[in-house]
Amino acid sequence: MKNKPLIDTNPYLKVPAKYRKALIANVASSTAVETGASVESIARILAEQNKPLPVKKTSHSAR
């Protein structure tokens, strides 16, 4: 039996909007576990498009 890629067999991956929503939920929940931030806040940041993430600037050298 020939194996098909998951994207061909999973109906949620065939529709780009559903795929993106599921991807954001997955990444947000995993990141929340690692960082302690809320899933909702992480999902909101990931869902924002065309908005660059803030860059932290420090006054001291990283060395």
Secondary structure as GFF3:
##gff-version 3
##sequence-region A 1 63
A	DSSP	alpha_helix	6	9	.	.	.	ID=ss1
A	DSSP	alpha_helix	11	14	.	.	.	ID=ss2
A	DSSP	alpha_helix	16	35	.	.	.	ID=ss3
A	DSSP	alpha_helix	39	47	.	.	.	ID=ss4
###
